[in-house]
Amino acid sequence: MLIDSAPLWLADTNAYVVGPERGGFAVVIDCPPDLDGIGQLLRKHELIPVAAVVTHAHIDHLGGAGPFARSTGVEVHLHPDDMFLALAPEQQLAALFGTSEMNLDVRPPSSYVDLVDGTRLSLAGLEIDVIHTPGHTPGHCCFLIDDVLFSGDQLFAGSIGRTDLPGGNLAALMSSMEAKILTLDDGVDVLPGHGPRTTIGRERASNPFLQSFRA
Protein backbone atom coordinates (compact mmCIF):
# COMPACT_ATOMS: atom_id res chain seq x y z
CA MET A 1 0.00 0.00 0.00
CA LEU A 2 1.25 3.46 -0.92
CA ILE A 3 0.75 6.20 1.68
CA ASP A 4 2.17 9.70 1.45
CA SER A 5 1.30 12.93 3.22
CA ALA A 6 2.19 16.57 3.60
CA PRO A 7 1.40 19.12 6.30
CA LEU A 8 -0.72 21.70 4.49
CA TRP A 9 -2.24 25.13 5.07
CA LEU A 10 -1.95 27.31 8.16
CA ALA A 11 -2.59 24.50 10.64
CA ASP A 12 -0.09 22.03 9.09
CA THR A 13 -2.91 19.58 8.58
CA ASN A 14 -1.72 16.19 7.38
CA ALA A 15 -3.41 15.44 4.06
CA TYR A 16 -2.90 11.84 2.96
CA VAL A 17 -3.00 10.11 -0.41
CA VAL A 18 -3.53 6.37 -0.19
CA GLY A 19 -3.60 3.80 -2.96
CA PRO A 20 -2.62 0.22 -3.71
CA GLU A 21 0.36 1.27 -5.84
CA ARG A 22 2.06 4.06 -7.72
CA GLY A 23 0.35 5.07 -10.94
CA GLY A 24 -3.07 3.76 -9.91
CA PHE A 25 -6.19 4.97 -8.19
CA ALA A 26 -6.09 6.66 -4.79
CA VAL A 27 -8.18 8.10 -1.99
CA VAL A 28 -7.42 11.48 -0.45
CA ILE A 29 -7.91 11.56 3.33
CA ASP A 30 -8.65 15.11 4.51
CA CYS A 31 -8.64 18.14 2.22
CA PRO A 32 -7.14 21.33 3.68
CA PRO A 33 -7.68 24.48 1.61
CA ASP A 34 -4.49 23.87 -0.40
CA LEU A 35 -5.26 22.29 -3.76
CA ASP A 36 -1.70 22.80 -4.97
CA GLY A 37 -0.36 20.76 -2.06
CA ILE A 38 -2.81 17.93 -2.62
CA GLY A 39 -2.14 18.00 -6.34
CA GLN A 40 1.60 17.76 -5.77
CA LEU A 41 1.13 14.64 -3.65
CA LEU A 42 -0.98 13.00 -6.33
CA ARG A 43 1.36 13.94 -9.18
CA LYS A 44 4.40 12.78 -7.22
CA HIS A 45 3.08 9.21 -7.39
CA GLU A 46 1.05 9.53 -10.63
CA LEU A 47 -2.14 8.79 -8.72
CA ILE A 48 -5.70 9.25 -9.93
CA PRO A 49 -8.09 10.32 -7.12
CA VAL A 50 -11.43 8.53 -6.93
CA ALA A 51 -12.77 9.95 -3.64
CA ALA A 52 -12.04 12.27 -0.75
CA VAL A 53 -12.73 10.83 2.69
CA VAL A 54 -12.80 13.43 5.46
CA THR A 55 -12.33 12.79 9.18
CA HIS A 56 -14.33 15.85 10.25
CA ALA A 57 -15.60 19.19 9.05
CA HIS A 58 -13.20 21.70 10.58
CA ILE A 59 -11.97 24.09 7.92
CA ASP A 60 -8.38 22.84 8.06
CA HIS A 61 -9.53 19.31 7.17
CA LEU A 62 -12.47 20.01 4.86
CA GLY A 63 -11.93 23.51 3.47
CA GLY A 64 -10.45 22.30 0.20
CA ALA A 65 -12.99 19.54 -0.42
CA GLY A 66 -15.35 21.67 -2.50
CA PRO A 67 -12.72 22.95 -4.94
CA PHE A 68 -11.12 19.49 -5.06
CA ALA A 69 -14.45 17.86 -5.90
CA ARG A 70 -15.23 20.46 -8.56
CA SER A 71 -11.80 20.11 -10.18
CA THR A 72 -11.65 16.30 -10.17
CA GLY A 73 -15.27 15.14 -10.13
CA VAL A 74 -14.75 12.94 -7.06
CA GLU A 75 -17.30 12.48 -4.29
CA VAL A 76 -16.60 13.68 -0.76
CA HIS A 77 -17.42 11.38 2.17
CA LEU A 78 -18.31 12.99 5.52
CA HIS A 79 -20.32 12.00 8.59
CA PRO A 80 -23.70 13.81 8.59
CA ASP A 81 -23.35 14.86 12.25
CA ASP A 82 -20.72 17.38 11.08
CA MET A 83 -22.93 18.97 8.44
CA PHE A 84 -23.57 22.03 10.61
CA LEU A 85 -19.84 22.77 10.35
CA ALA A 86 -19.45 21.73 6.72
CA LEU A 87 -22.10 24.17 5.54
CA ALA A 88 -20.66 27.14 7.44
CA PRO A 89 -17.03 27.53 6.30
CA GLU A 90 -17.12 31.33 6.38
CA GLN A 91 -18.26 31.29 10.00
CA GLN A 92 -15.38 28.99 10.85
CA LEU A 93 -12.89 31.33 9.20
CA ALA A 94 -14.37 34.31 11.01
CA ALA A 95 -14.23 32.51 14.36
CA LEU A 96 -10.61 31.44 13.86
CA PHE A 97 -9.16 34.51 12.17
CA GLY A 98 -11.65 37.31 12.72
CA THR A 99 -12.45 37.52 9.03
CA SER A 100 -13.67 35.32 6.19
CA GLU A 101 -12.01 37.51 3.55
CA MET A 102 -8.90 35.40 2.95
CA ASN A 103 -9.01 34.90 -0.82
CA LEU A 104 -9.98 31.27 -0.26
CA ASP A 105 -12.54 29.19 -2.11
CA VAL A 106 -14.07 27.20 0.73
CA ARG A 107 -17.46 26.68 -0.88
CA PRO A 108 -18.73 23.18 -0.04
CA PRO A 109 -19.15 20.50 -2.70
CA SER A 110 -22.61 20.19 -4.21
CA SER A 111 -23.29 17.12 -2.05
CA TYR A 112 -21.69 14.72 0.39
CA VAL A 113 -21.75 10.94 0.72
CA ASP A 114 -22.67 10.05 4.31
CA LEU A 115 -20.17 8.07 6.34
CA VAL A 116 -21.79 5.38 8.49
CA ASP A 117 -20.16 3.90 11.57
CA GLY A 118 -19.06 0.30 11.22
CA THR A 119 -19.30 0.18 7.43
CA ARG A 120 -16.52 -0.70 5.04
CA LEU A 121 -15.87 1.48 2.00
CA SER A 122 -14.41 -0.13 -1.12
CA LEU A 123 -12.59 2.67 -2.90
CA ALA A 124 -9.56 2.69 -5.21
CA GLY A 125 -8.92 -0.98 -4.50
CA LEU A 126 -8.80 -0.30 -0.75
CA GLU A 127 -11.04 -1.56 2.05
CA ILE A 128 -11.62 1.32 4.47
CA ASP A 129 -13.33 0.69 7.81
CA VAL A 130 -15.28 3.70 9.10
CA ILE A 131 -15.03 4.27 12.87
CA HIS A 132 -17.29 7.03 14.20
CA THR A 133 -15.47 8.71 17.11
CA PRO A 134 -17.50 11.71 18.30
CA GLY A 135 -15.86 14.12 20.71
CA HIS A 136 -13.57 16.47 18.79
CA THR A 137 -16.64 17.11 16.65
CA PRO A 138 -19.98 15.23 16.70
CA GLY A 139 -19.29 13.56 13.36
CA HIS A 140 -15.59 12.87 13.69
CA CYS A 141 -14.50 9.57 12.13
CA CYS A 142 -11.28 7.59 12.01
CA PHE A 143 -10.42 5.28 9.12
CA LEU A 144 -8.73 1.89 9.40
CA ILE A 145 -7.01 0.43 6.33
CA ASP A 146 -5.35 -2.89 7.11
CA ASP A 147 -3.20 -2.09 10.18
CA VAL A 148 -3.09 1.68 9.66
CA LEU A 149 -5.42 4.05 11.51
CA PHE A 150 -5.97 7.52 10.10
CA SER A 151 -6.98 9.17 13.36
CA GLY A 152 -7.77 12.74 12.29
CA ASP A 153 -7.98 14.90 15.41
CA GLN A 154 -9.00 12.05 17.73
CA LEU A 155 -5.54 10.85 18.74
CA PHE A 156 -2.10 12.41 18.29
CA ALA A 157 1.40 11.37 19.30
CA GLY A 158 1.34 12.25 23.00
CA SER A 159 -1.97 14.09 22.92
CA ILE A 160 -5.66 14.03 21.97
CA GLY A 161 -7.95 16.33 20.03
CA ARG A 162 -9.20 19.56 21.56
CA THR A 163 -12.84 19.72 22.61
CA ASP A 164 -13.36 23.44 23.22
CA LEU A 165 -14.71 24.24 19.73
CA PRO A 166 -18.42 24.10 18.75
CA GLY A 167 -19.74 20.56 19.11
CA GLY A 168 -16.70 19.35 21.06
CA ASN A 169 -17.24 17.12 24.07
CA LEU A 170 -14.39 15.71 26.17
CA ALA A 171 -16.49 12.96 27.76
CA ALA A 172 -17.62 11.81 24.31
CA LEU A 173 -14.05 11.86 22.97
CA MET A 174 -12.78 9.73 25.85
CA SER A 175 -15.70 7.34 25.49
CA SER A 176 -14.87 6.99 21.79
CA MET A 177 -11.23 6.42 22.71
CA GLU A 178 -12.05 3.61 25.13
CA ALA A 179 -14.67 1.87 23.00
CA LYS A 180 -13.34 2.36 19.47
CA ILE A 181 -9.62 3.16 19.49
CA LEU A 182 -7.97 1.45 22.44
CA THR A 183 -9.62 -1.82 21.43
CA LEU A 184 -7.27 -1.91 18.41
CA ASP A 185 -4.05 -3.93 18.51
CA ASP A 186 -0.90 -2.28 19.85
CA GLY A 187 0.83 -2.76 16.51
CA VAL A 188 -1.63 -0.59 14.58
CA ASP A 189 0.12 2.44 13.11
CA VAL A 190 -1.57 5.76 13.84
CA LEU A 191 -1.37 8.51 11.22
CA PRO A 192 -2.91 11.61 12.81
CA GLY A 193 -4.32 14.80 11.38
CA HIS A 194 -1.41 16.81 12.80
CA GLY A 195 2.09 15.90 13.85
CA PRO A 196 4.12 12.69 13.57
CA ARG A 197 2.90 9.12 13.26
CA THR A 198 2.74 6.82 16.26
CA THR A 199 1.22 3.48 17.26
CA ILE A 200 -1.67 2.37 19.41
CA GLY A 201 0.75 0.59 21.76
CA ARG A 202 2.95 3.63 22.20
CA GLU A 203 0.00 5.89 23.00
CA ARG A 204 -1.58 3.33 25.30
CA ALA A 205 1.67 3.14 27.28
CA SER A 206 2.80 6.76 27.35
CA ASN A 207 0.12 9.24 26.29
CA PRO A 208 -0.62 11.30 29.44
CA PHE A 209 -4.24 11.79 28.41
CA LEU A 210 -4.82 8.03 28.40
CA GLN A 211 -3.53 7.32 31.92
CA SER A 212 -6.96 6.39 33.18
CA PHE A 213 -7.11 3.50 30.71
CA ARG A 214 -3.87 1.91 31.79
CA ALA A 215 -4.02 -1.05 34.17
C-alpha positions in Angstrom: 0.0 0.0 0.0 1.2 3.5 -0.9 0.8 6.2 1.7 2.2 9.7 1.5 1.3 12.9 3.2 2.2 16.6 3.6 1.4 19.1 6.3 -0.7 21.7 4.5 -2.2 25.1 5.1 -1.9 27.3 8.2 -2.6 24.5 10.6 -0.1 22.0 9.1 -2.9 19.6 8.6 -1.7 16.2 7.4 -3.4 15.4 4.1 -2.9 11.8 3.0 -3.0 10.1 -0.4 -3.5 6.4 -0.2 -3.6 3.8 -3.0 -2.6 0.2 -3.7 0.4 1.3 -5.8 2.1 4.1 -7.7 0.3 5.1 -10.9 -3.1 3.8 -9.9 -6.2 5.0 -8.2 -6.1 6.7 -4.8 -8.2 8.1 -2.0 -7.4 11.5 -0.4 -7.9 11.6 3.3 -8.7 15.1 4.5 -8.6 18.1 2.2 -7.1 21.3 3.7 -7.7 24.5 1.6 -4.5 23.9 -0.4 -5.3 22.3 -3.8 -1.7 22.8 -5.0 -0.4 20.8 -2.1 -2.8 17.9 -2.6 -2.1 18.0 -6.3 1.6 17.8 -5.8 1.1 14.6 -3.6 -1.0 13.0 -6.3 1.4 13.9 -9.2 4.4 12.8 -7.2 3.1 9.2 -7.4 1.1 9.5 -10.6 -2.1 8.8 -8.7 -5.7 9.3 -9.9 -8.1 10.3 -7.1 -11.4 8.5 -6.9 -12.8 10.0 -3.6 -12.0 12.3 -0.7 -12.7 10.8 2.7 -12.8 13.4 5.5 -12.3 12.8 9.2 -14.3 15.9 10.2 -15.6 19.2 9.1 -13.2 21.7 10.6 -12.0 24.1 7.9 -8.4 22.8 8.1 -9.5 19.3 7.2 -12.5 20.0 4.9 -11.9 23.5 3.5 -10.4 22.3 0.2 -13.0 19.5 -0.4 -15.4 21.7 -2.5 -12.7 23.0 -4.9 -11.1 19.5 -5.1 -14.5 17.9 -5.9 -15.2 20.5 -8.6 -11.8 20.1 -10.2 -11.6 16.3 -10.2 -15.3 15.1 -10.1 -14.8 12.9 -7.1 -17.3 12.5 -4.3 -16.6 13.7 -0.8 -17.4 11.4 2.2 -18.3 13.0 5.5 -20.3 12.0 8.6 -23.7 13.8 8.6 -23.3 14.9 12.2 -20.7 17.4 11.1 -22.9 19.0 8.4 -23.6 22.0 10.6 -19.8 22.8 10.3 -19.4 21.7 6.7 -22.1 24.2 5.5 -20.7 27.1 7.4 -17.0 27.5 6.3 -17.1 31.3 6.4 -18.3 31.3 10.0 -15.4 29.0 10.9 -12.9 31.3 9.2 -14.4 34.3 11.0 -14.2 32.5 14.4 -10.6 31.4 13.9 -9.2 34.5 12.2 -11.7 37.3 12.7 -12.4 37.5 9.0 -13.7 35.3 6.2 -12.0 37.5 3.5 -8.9 35.4 3.0 -9.0 34.9 -0.8 -10.0 31.3 -0.3 -12.5 29.2 -2.1 -14.1 27.2 0.7 -17.5 26.7 -0.9 -18.7 23.2 0.0 -19.1 20.5 -2.7 -22.6 20.2 -4.2 -23.3 17.1 -2.1 -21.7 14.7 0.4 -21.7 10.9 0.7 -22.7 10.0 4.3 -20.2 8.1 6.3 -21.8 5.4 8.5 -20.2 3.9 11.6 -19.1 0.3 11.2 -19.3 0.2 7.4 -16.5 -0.7 5.0 -15.9 1.5 2.0 -14.4 -0.1 -1.1 -12.6 2.7 -2.9 -9.6 2.7 -5.2 -8.9 -1.0 -4.5 -8.8 -0.3 -0.8 -11.0 -1.6 2.1 -11.6 1.3 4.5 -13.3 0.7 7.8 -15.3 3.7 9.1 -15.0 4.3 12.9 -17.3 7.0 14.2 -15.5 8.7 17.1 -17.5 11.7 18.3 -15.9 14.1 20.7 -13.6 16.5 18.8 -16.6 17.1 16.6 -20.0 15.2 16.7 -19.3 13.6 13.4 -15.6 12.9 13.7 -14.5 9.6 12.1 -11.3 7.6 12.0 -10.4 5.3 9.1 -8.7 1.9 9.4 -7.0 0.4 6.3 -5.3 -2.9 7.1 -3.2 -2.1 10.2 -3.1 1.7 9.7 -5.4 4.1 11.5 -6.0 7.5 10.1 -7.0 9.2 13.4 -7.8 12.7 12.3 -8.0 14.9 15.4 -9.0 12.0 17.7 -5.5 10.9 18.7 -2.1 12.4 18.3 1.4 11.4 19.3 1.3 12.3 23.0 -2.0 14.1 22.9 -5.7 14.0 22.0 -7.9 16.3 20.0 -9.2 19.6 21.6 -12.8 19.7 22.6 -13.4 23.4 23.2 -14.7 24.2 19.7 -18.4 24.1 18.8 -19.7 20.6 19.1 -16.7 19.4 21.1 -17.2 17.1 24.1 -14.4 15.7 26.2 -16.5 13.0 27.8 -17.6 11.8 24.3 -14.1 11.9 23.0 -12.8 9.7 25.8 -15.7 7.3 25.5 -14.9 7.0 21.8 -11.2 6.4 22.7 -12.1 3.6 25.1 -14.7 1.9 23.0 -13.3 2.4 19.5 -9.6 3.2 19.5 -8.0 1.4 22.4 -9.6 -1.8 21.4 -7.3 -1.9 18.4 -4.1 -3.9 18.5 -0.9 -2.3 19.9 0.8 -2.8 16.5 -1.6 -0.6 14.6 0.1 2.4 13.1 -1.6 5.8 13.8 -1.4 8.5 11.2 -2.9 11.6 12.8 -4.3 14.8 11.4 -1.4 16.8 12.8 2.1 15.9 13.9 4.1 12.7 13.6 2.9 9.1 13.3 2.7 6.8 16.3 1.2 3.5 17.3 -1.7 2.4 19.4 0.7 0.6 21.8 3.0 3.6 22.2 0.0 5.9 23.0 -1.6 3.3 25.3 1.7 3.1 27.3 2.8 6.8 27.3 0.1 9.2 26.3 -0.6 11.3 29.4 -4.2 11.8 28.4 -4.8 8.0 28.4 -3.5 7.3 31.9 -7.0 6.4 33.2 -7.1 3.5 30.7 -3.9 1.9 31.8 -4.0 -1.0 34.2 
